Amino acid sequence: MIDKDGDFMVIGAVYCPKNKVRQITNYILELKKKYDISKFCELKWTKVSKSKEDFYNDLIKYFFIEDDLKFRAIVCDKRILNHELYKQTHDEWYHKMYYDMLKYIFNKPDSYNIYADMKDSYSYENFQNVLHYLRLNIVDENEQTIVKMQPIRSYESTILQLTDIIIGAMTYYYRKLDGNKSKLKLIDTIKEKSIYGIDRNTPYRKDKFNIFIWHPIK
C-alpha cells in the first residue's frame, strides 16, 4: 500500500499469520456491526470523519492489542530525490522502496504470501521483479519462503484496508496537515500506542510497528 501525493511518500504493509486472517477479518466485521457500518463498506483513510471517529479509533486500538498483527513502513522525502544521478525512473525507484520496505519481514523457515495494492496495469510485472530480488536477498532458491507476490484491489482484503488507514495517518502527520480533528485524534492514538513513535527509525528487529526513514546512499 502507498500514499504518494505531496512531498512525502509512505509505503507500508500490515501482515499476520495466514491462519489468523479469518479471525482478524471477523473481528473487524463485528466492529463494523457494532458501529452500524455495512460489512461491504471499504475502510479508507479518506473516510475518517467525526461520524466514524470512534470506529476508526477502536480499529487502531485493536491493531495494537492483536499480537499477530504487525506493521512496517518506509517513509521517503521526495524533495531529496535525484533520479538522474542514479539513472532510474521514478517508477523504478518506487519499486526499489517497496523492496526495501519488505526485505526485513521474512524469516525462514516460515512461508509468505504477499498481497500488494494494485497500482496500475503493469503492477503484476513490476511486482514480479520485486519478488525476484526479494528471493535473491534471502536465498530463496526453491521459492518456499516467499510463495507469491500478487497485486489485488484493496476492497478484496480487510487487512489491506487497515494498511491504508495506518499509512494515511502517517502521511497526514509527515505533511503536517491539521484540517481534520478526527484524523488528528487517530494519529494521537497511533503515537500513544507505538513505543518508538512515528517520526524516527525503529530498531529493525522490533516488528510490531516498524518505521524506516529513508535517505539515499551517497
N, C-alpha and C positions, 0 to 999 in steps of 0.2 A: 504494500500500500504506500502511496506517495501523496504528498501535498507539495506542489512545486511552484505556485504563483508567488510573486513577490521576491524579496531579496534572499529569503531562506527557503531551502528545500529540506524536507524531513522524509526519510524513508524508514519504515519500520515493520515489524512483524510481531503478532501475538501467536504463541504456539503452546501446545499442550500434548500429552499422550493421546494417541488415537482412540484408546478405549475410554477416554474421558469426554470426547467430543459430544456424544449424545446427552450425557448428564449435564454438561455445561449449557448446551443449547436448550435443554428442557428447563433448566433453572431460569434462563433469560426469558423464555416463553412465559413462565409463571410470573416473572416480574412484570412483563408486559400486561398480563391479565390483571394483576394487582392494580396497575395504574390505568386500566381501561384503554390500552393501546392494542390495536389489531395485531394479531400474530403475523400478518403479512406485511406489516409496516417495516420498511427498511430503516435501520438505525444509521444516522449520519450526524457528523459534527454540525453541518449546516442546519439541522433540525433542532438543535439545542435552544430552548426558549423558556420563558417563565412558566408556561403551562406544563412543560415536561421536565422542569428543573429537578424535581425530586426523583423522578425515574432515572435520569441520567446520572445523578449523584449516587444513587443506590447501585447502579450498574458499575460505576467506577470502584465503589467500595467493595463490591463483590469480586472484582478483578484482584484486588489486593488481599482479600481473605482466602481466595481459592489458590492453594499452594501449587496446583498443577498448571495454572495459567502464568505464562512468562512473556516478557516484552523486551525487545531490543530495537533500538533506533539509531540512525546516523543522521546528524544534523550538519547541513552544509550551507555556508555563507556563499552565495553565488556571486557576490561582488568581488571575490578574490580569484575567480576562475580565469584561466588563460589557456583556452583550448589550442590556440596556435602554438604555444610553447611545447605542449605535449602531443601535438599532431593528432588530435582527436576531434570528433564531432561531439556536440552536446549529448546526443543520444548514446554514443559510446561511453562517455563519461558517466551518464546516468546509470547505465548497466554495471559499470565498474563499482559505483557506490552501492548498488544492490548486492553485488558480490561481497563487498566489504562489510555490509550490514549483516549478512548471513553467515559468514565464514567461521565465526566462533561458536555458533549454536550447536554444531554436530559433535556427537560423542559416540565412538564405537564401543560396543557392538550394536548400539541402537540403530534402528532404521527410520527414515524420514520421508514423508510426502510433503512437498511444498506446493501451496496453492497461492499464486501471485495474482494481484489485482490486474485485470486485463487493461492494458494501456492503449493499444491500437491493433490494427490488423497484422502488424509484424510482431506482436507480443510473443507468440509461440516460438518463432525462430530465434528471437533475441534472448528469451529466457532459456532456450536450449544451450545457447552459448554460455550463459551464466552457469548453468548446470554443469557443463563440460569443465569449466575452470574450478568450480567447487569440488568436483570429483578429483581433479588433479591435485588440488590443495590438500585433501585428506587421504590421498592414495586409495581411492575407492574404485579399484580396477574392475571388480566384479559387479559394481553398481548395486551393492547390497545395503550400503549405508544411506545414500540418497537414492531412493527408488524412482522418484519422478519429480518434475517441476512443471506444474500445469497452470496456465493462466485461466482464471474464471471471473465471472461478473460478481460484484460484491453482494448482490441480492441472493446469491447462491450459498453464502456462508455467513452465519451469525458471528463467528469469530473474526472473519474479515471485516465485518461491520464494526466490531469492537475496536479493531485496529484503527479504523478510520477515525473513531472518536478520540482515541488517545493521541494519534498523530495530529489531528485537528487542534487539540488543546495545546500541544507543544508548539505548533506553528504559530498559533494565536499569541502565545507567550513570547516567542522569539521575535515576532514582528511588532511587539509592544502595542498591540491593539487593545482597546478598552471600551468598545461601544456596546457590549452585551454583558450585563451583570450576571446573567445565568451562566454564561461561558466562563467568566472570571471566577465564579464560585466553584465550578468544576475543576478549573486549573488549581485553585487553592487546595481542593481535596487531593489532587494528584501530588502536589508539592508536600502536603502534610503526610501522606502515606508512603511516599518514596523516600527511602533512607538517605540517599545521596542527592536528592533534589533533581531538577531537570535542566540545570544550567551549567553543569560541569561533567567531565568524564567520570563514568562509573568503572571501578575495577572490573576487568573483563570477565572474571570468574563469578562475579555477583550477578546472577542471571534473572532475578525476579523482575527488575526494572532497570535495564542497562542502556546507558546513553553514551554514544561516542561522538565527540565534537570533531569533525573532520577538518584537516588542514592539508594542503598539497605538499608533497615531498619536494624539498628544494635541493 
